[in-house]
Amino acid sequence: MPLHLIKLAVGCDSVKELKGWVAERMKLAKKKGLPQRHVHVTRMTPKRIDEILNGGSLYWVIRGEIAAREKIVAIEPFRDRDGIGRCRLVMQPKVIAVSPRPMRPFQGWRYLKEEAVPPDLTKTSASALADMPEPMRRELRELGLL
């Protein structure tokens, strides 16, 4: 059973914006001749790497909701120029919208067990949610209509 990570997408307001960020990074990587992989650097290295690499994803919390995920393909611990330990979370550059679920703010990343992950949205439902204004979508979710 895979283990997942969850992290706040600080400064991101929507899944559409997250997809734009990833697309821009992939465009820059292609221009520089680098591999097409999305990398996010964190301070702490997960201890349960084998479980995460067994099909785990990084779930993104956007504006107080678990909203999207990216499949993790590698975890690369390293030291930066100042000798501080860091970790690259390497993901497939495909953002997958998930059924929004409320999540309180936290620092860093957390483990997320398989039984706690929200289901992926179908293309139809993801498209319908993406077309809906964000405040309306949040209000409908709070009312239990989404």
BAVEX-118658 format. One line per field, with one value per residue (C-alpha): residue in one letter; x, y, z. Coordinates in pm, whole numbers. Each point is the difference from the previous one (the first is absolute). Layout:
N
res: (A,...)
x: (X,...)
y: (Y,...)
z: (Z,...)
***
This chain:
146
res: (M,P,L,H,L,I,K,L,A,V,G,C,D,S,V,K,E,L,K,G,W,V,A,E,R,M,K,L,A,K,K,K,G,L,P,Q,R,H,V,H,V,T,R,M,T,P,K,R,I,D,E,I,L,N,G,G,S,L,Y,W,V,I,R,G,E,I,A,A,R,E,K,I,V,A,I,E,P,F,R,D,R,D,G,I,G,R,C,R,L,V,M,Q,P,K,V,I,A,V,S,P,R,P,M,R,P,F,Q,G,W,R,Y,L,K,E,E,A,V,P,P,D,L,T,K,T,S,A,S,A,L,A,D,M,P,E,P,M,R,R,E,L,R,E,L,G,L,L)
x: (0,156,66,-54,121,-212,127,-140,22,93,-94,-214,-370,-132,76,9,272,199,-24,129,297,94,-43,226,269,-19,34,313,142,-54,167,303,7,-90,-228,-375,-58,-145,228,-98,275,-76,211,-81,51,-273,116,-254,134,-68,-369,-34,173,-243,-262,-21,-96,52,-343,-23,-209,-125,-182,-96,-99,179,-51,258,277,314,150,339,263,317,123,351,163,285,197,-31,289,-17,22,-364,-181,-281,-215,-126,-347,-2,-343,-156,-93,-371,-230,-308,-301,-153,-333,53,24,56,346,133,333,322,372,216,-144,-184,-53,-343,-121,-175,-333,-2,56,-284,-100,120,-255,-113,79,-364,-32,345,-95,-331,174,274,-260,-180,113,208,-222,-310,168,111,-344,-167,250,-65,-373,67,-113,336)
y: (0,334,282,358,345,311,358,352,165,339,292,-215,80,-282,-331,189,227,-301,-160,327,5,-357,67,306,-199,-274,261,140,-351,-85,326,-89,-360,-142,-300,60,-52,229,47,148,57,-47,30,-338,-338,-259,-309,-231,39,-357,27,335,-126,-295,212,303,353,350,143,377,207,311,270,-234,-303,-309,72,-174,-256,-90,-351,-17,-182,68,145,144,118,252,277,358,247,81,-369,-17,-325,30,-236,5,-148,-98,-37,-74,342,-82,169,-211,171,-184,34,307,-73,256,3,228,176,-166,48,-210,-324,-287,-367,-85,-359,-162,-26,378,117,163,-162,140,205,-123,225,108,92,165,209,103,102,187,203,96,318,-92,178,-175,-340,49,113,-298,-236,157,-53,-365,34,-94)
z: (0,-101,241,-114,101,43,-23,-21,-342,145,-223,-228,-31,-219,-167,-330,136,130,-345,-149,238,-89,-374,25,183,-265,-274,168,53,-367,-105,215,-124,342,67,6,372,262,298,335,258,371,310,153,-169,51,190,-167,-354,-116,93,-179,-314,-7,-182,230,-100,134,85,-21,242,-178,197,283,-210,-124,-370,-219,-12,-194,-9,176,-209,203,328,-9,323,-49,172,-119,-37,371,96,109,-72,-253,-202,-358,-45,-367,-157,-334,-142,-8,250,74,159,295,173,223,371,280,161,272,-53,116,-50,-229,-129,166,-78,-138,16,-296,184,61,-358,-193,-330,-332,-191,-340,-297,-18,368,6,-303,157,324,-187,-191,322,181,304,260,-137,7,361,109,-168,164,343,-53,-81,-362,-150)
***
